[in-house]
Amino acid sequence: MDARDAWVAVSVCIVVVPLSWGLGQETFGDEPLFAENYSDWPGLIHVLNQPDRLYSTWVNGNEDFYYSGDIEAFNAALRKFAEADLEVHELVLRPGPGVVASWHGNREIEFSWHVNVRGGIAKHLSTEDKGDLVWNPHPMVSLYVTEDMPLDKLNIPEQITVHELSDVSKRVRTGLSSTDQTVRGWGAGVLSRLDPYDDANLEAIVKLLDDDVDWVRLNAVLAIKAYGTKAQVGEDAVRKCLESDDEALREHTQQTLDYIDTVEDAPDEALRFSDLSNKIAEFVVSVQTSTPAKSNK
């Protein structure tokens, strides 16, 4: 995958906006970050300050960094990640390309790989019951695999544990059984964004439509839309939400019902996603069978 030269000259700007649950900022470009802000993760700054950082966001301590670059550039970043003094080094391989929209919706950014770091207030969610299964308390790197990406040239240091998307989905599904309603509610959205074709993920969200808390049911009603026509298997459970006394839940339930009754399949995209998932699964198996058993620090 070639670096996207069109983004080299992107100017840096910061926008601070009020969000529904806190304050945040987004930044375009790769202006250097300060190591003092990441002292909880010694060495991580060398990963974050890799070239070709296109975009980043910060919300209450939850930070996402998006990068361009070919496989050689990613290998260099992966070596820095392995060298960082972290308890856990996890790499997730996901079907790509990665695409993120700016907050105001006026820019869509395609990227190759991504780093998530949770600190501050955001890290507190990981301390709730099973919250760490939904929101990894450790920095995590994700590579978005495309059809032409040469995975055979991907060099994974022994300190790093490799996962495919199904591994992460399974982890988050377990987290949805949390006793904490925030973990269940927001976790539904996390799960729906991971893999819109996973039947087990869909089943877990349908189950939340019968939650004791209307706010959790509302999040499930919103999340199930990600599954398009597949969401019709949960239509009866969605419809029951119309009986709630909660006005917002009833309103969004009707919107979801209207959506899943009219949305059309995208079979080509589903097939592409499946093919890439199979490519990733084969690679992960090859890595696991060729690498001695290891444990993270």
C-alpha positions in Angstrom: 0.0 0.0 0.0 1.5 3.3 -1.0 1.6 6.3 1.3 -1.0 8.9 0.3 1.0 11.9 -0.8 -2.1 14.0 -1.0 -2.1 14.2 2.8 1.5 15.3 3.3 0.7 19.0 3.1 -2.4 18.8 5.3 -2.2 21.8 7.7 -2.6 21.3 11.4 -5.7 22.7 13.0 -7.5 22.0 16.3 -11.2 22.2 16.9 -12.5 22.0 20.4 -16.2 21.0 20.5 -18.7 20.1 23.2 -19.8 16.5 23.1 -22.7 14.8 24.8 -20.5 13.4 27.5 -17.5 15.7 27.7 -15.1 17.8 25.7 -12.9 16.8 22.9 -10.6 18.0 20.1 -9.6 16.8 16.7 -6.3 17.4 15.0 -5.3 17.1 11.3 -1.6 16.4 10.5 1.4 15.0 12.3 2.6 17.8 14.6 4.9 16.2 17.2 3.2 15.1 20.5 4.8 15.6 23.9 6.2 12.6 25.8 5.1 14.1 29.1 1.4 13.5 28.1 2.1 9.7 27.8 4.3 9.0 30.8 2.0 6.2 31.9 3.2 4.3 28.8 7.0 4.6 28.6 8.2 4.5 25.0 4.8 4.9 23.4 5.5 8.4 22.2 7.9 6.9 19.6 5.0 5.0 18.1 2.6 8.0 18.2 5.2 10.3 16.6 5.6 8.2 13.5 5.5 10.0 10.2 2.3 10.2 8.1 -0.1 10.7 11.0 -3.2 12.0 9.2 -5.6 12.7 12.0 -6.2 12.3 15.7 -9.0 12.8 18.2 -9.1 13.3 22.0 -12.3 12.9 24.1 -11.9 12.8 27.9 -8.6 11.0 27.7 -9.7 8.5 24.9 -7.3 9.1 22.0 -7.3 7.8 18.5 -4.4 8.3 16.1 -4.7 7.5 12.3 -1.7 6.9 10.0 -0.9 6.4 6.4 2.1 4.4 5.1 3.1 1.2 3.3 4.0 -2.1 5.0 7.6 -1.0 5.6 6.5 2.1 7.4 4.1 0.0 9.5 6.9 -2.5 10.4 9.0 0.4 11.6 6.1 1.6 13.9 5.5 -2.0 15.1 9.2 -2.3 16.2 8.7 0.9 18.2 5.5 -0.5 19.7 7.4 -3.7 20.7 10.1 -1.7 22.4 7.7 0.4 24.5 7.6 -0.6 28.2 4.0 -1.8 28.2 2.2 -4.6 30.1 0.5 -5.8 27.0 1.3 -5.4 23.3 -1.7 -6.2 21.1 -2.1 -5.9 17.3 -5.4 -6.4 15.7 -5.7 -7.1 11.9 -9.0 -5.8 10.5 -10.5 -5.7 7.0 -9.7 -2.4 5.4 -9.3 0.2 4.2 -9.8 2.2 7.4 -12.0 5.2 7.0 -12.8 7.8 9.6 -15.0 10.9 9.2 -14.1 14.2 10.8 -16.5 15.4 13.5 -18.2 18.0 11.4 -18.6 15.5 8.5 -16.8 17.7 6.0 -13.8 15.4 5.6 -13.5 11.6 5.2 -10.0 10.2 5.8 -8.7 6.9 4.6 -5.9 5.5 6.7 -3.7 2.4 7.0 -3.3 1.9 10.7 -4.6 3.2 14.0 -3.5 3.5 17.6 -6.0 3.7 20.5 -4.9 5.0 23.9 -7.2 5.4 26.9 -6.3 7.6 29.8 -7.9 10.2 32.1 -11.7 10.0 32.6 -12.1 7.6 29.7 -9.9 5.0 31.3 -12.4 4.8 34.2 -14.8 2.8 32.0 -12.2 0.0 31.9 -12.5 -0.3 35.7 -16.2 -1.0 35.7 -17.4 -4.6 35.7 -16.1 -6.2 32.5 -15.4 -2.8 31.1 -11.8 -3.8 30.3 -13.3 -6.3 27.8 -15.0 -3.6 25.9 -12.4 -0.8 26.2 -8.9 -2.1 26.3 -7.0 -0.3 29.1 -3.7 -0.8 27.2 -2.7 0.9 24.0 -3.7 -1.1 21.0 -2.6 -1.0 17.4 -4.9 -1.9 14.5 -3.8 -2.6 10.9 -6.5 -2.3 8.2 -5.7 -5.0 5.7 -6.5 -4.5 2.0 -6.6 -6.8 -0.9 -3.2 -5.7 -2.2 -1.4 -5.6 1.2 1.5 -8.0 1.3 1.0 -9.6 4.6 4.0 -11.9 4.0 6.1 -8.8 4.4 4.6 -8.0 7.8 7.3 -8.5 10.5 5.7 -9.0 14.0 8.2 -8.8 16.9 7.9 -11.6 19.5 6.6 -9.2 22.2 3.4 -8.6 20.2 0.3 -10.7 20.3 -1.7 -10.8 17.1 -5.5 -10.9 17.0 -8.1 -11.0 14.2 -11.4 -9.1 14.5 -13.3 -12.1 15.7 -11.1 -12.3 18.8 -12.0 -8.7 19.7 -15.7 -9.3 19.0 -15.7 -12.3 21.3 -14.1 -10.2 24.0 -16.6 -7.4 23.7 -19.6 -9.7 23.6 -18.4 -11.1 27.0 -18.3 -7.5 28.2 -21.9 -7.0 27.4 -22.9 -9.2 30.3 -21.6 -6.5 32.6 -23.6 -5.5 35.7 -22.8 -1.9 34.8 -25.4 -0.3 32.5 -22.9 2.1 30.9 -20.7 -0.8 29.8 -23.8 -2.7 28.4 -25.2 0.4 26.6 -22.1 1.9 25.1 -20.7 -1.6 24.6 -23.5 -2.3 22.1 -22.2 0.6 19.9 -18.6 -0.6 20.2 -19.7 -4.1 19.1 -21.8 -3.0 16.2 -18.9 -0.9 14.8 -16.5 -3.8 15.0 -18.0 -6.2 12.4 -21.4 -5.6 10.8 -21.5 -9.1 9.4 -20.9 -11.1 12.5 -24.1 -13.1 13.5 -22.9 -13.6 17.0 -22.4 -9.9 17.5 -25.9 -9.2 16.1 -27.4 -11.9 18.5 -25.7 -10.2 21.5 -27.2 -6.8 20.5 -30.7 -8.3 20.0 -30.4 -9.7 23.6 -29.8 -6.2 24.9 -33.1 -5.1 23.4 -34.7 -6.9 26.4 -32.5 -5.2 29.0 -34.1 -4.0 32.2 -32.8 -0.5 31.6 -34.4 1.6 28.8 -31.2 3.5 28.2 -29.4 0.3 27.4 -32.3 -0.7 25.1 -32.0 2.6 23.3 -28.3 2.0 22.6 -29.1 -1.4 21.3 -31.9 0.0 19.0 -29.3 2.5 17.6 -26.6 -0.2 17.3 -28.6 -2.8 15.4 -29.0 -0.5 12.4 -25.3 -1.3 11.6 -26.4 -4.7 10.4 -28.7 -3.5 7.6 -31.1 -6.2 6.4 -29.6 -8.7 8.8 -31.1 -6.7 11.6 -34.6 -8.0 10.5 -33.9 -11.1 12.6 -34.3 -8.8 15.7 -37.3 -6.9 14.3 -39.8 -8.3 16.9 -37.4 -7.4 19.7 -37.0 -3.9 18.4 -40.8 -3.5 18.0 -41.3 -4.4 21.6 -39.4 -1.2 22.5 -42.3 0.8 21.2 -44.2 -0.2 24.3 -41.7 1.7 26.6 -42.7 4.8 28.5 -39.4 6.4 27.4 -40.2 8.9 24.6 -36.6 8.8 23.1 -36.6 5.1 23.0 -40.0 5.0 21.2 -38.8 7.6 18.7 -35.6 5.9 17.8 -37.2 2.5 17.8 -39.6 3.7 15.0 -36.7 5.2 13.1 -34.8 1.9 13.3 -37.9 -0.1 12.2 -38.3 2.3 9.2 -34.6 1.9 8.4 -34.4 -1.9 8.5 -37.6 -2.2 6.4 -36.1 -0.1 3.6 -32.3 -0.7 3.7 -30.8 -2.7 0.9 -28.1 -5.3 0.9 -24.6 -4.6 -0.3 -23.5 -8.1 -1.3 -20.3 -7.0 -3.0 -19.1 -5.3 0.2 -20.1 -8.2 2.3 -18.1 -10.6 0.1 -15.1 -8.3 0.1 -15.2 -8.1 3.9 -15.5 -11.9 4.1 -12.6 -12.5 1.8 -10.4 -10.1 3.7 -11.4 -11.7 7.0 -10.4 -15.1 5.6 -7.1 -13.7 4.4 -6.4 -12.3 7.9 -7.4 -15.5 9.6 -5.0 -17.6 7.5 -2.2 -15.2 8.3 -2.9 -15.2 12.0 -2.9 -19.0 12.1 0.4 -19.0 10.2 1.9 -16.5 12.8 0.6 -18.5 15.8 1.9 -21.8 14.4 5.4 -20.5 13.6 5.9 -18.5 16.8 6.9 -20.0 20.1 4.4 -19.5 22.9 5.0 -16.2 24.6 3.6 -14.0 27.4 3.3 -10.3 27.6 5.1 -8.5 30.3 
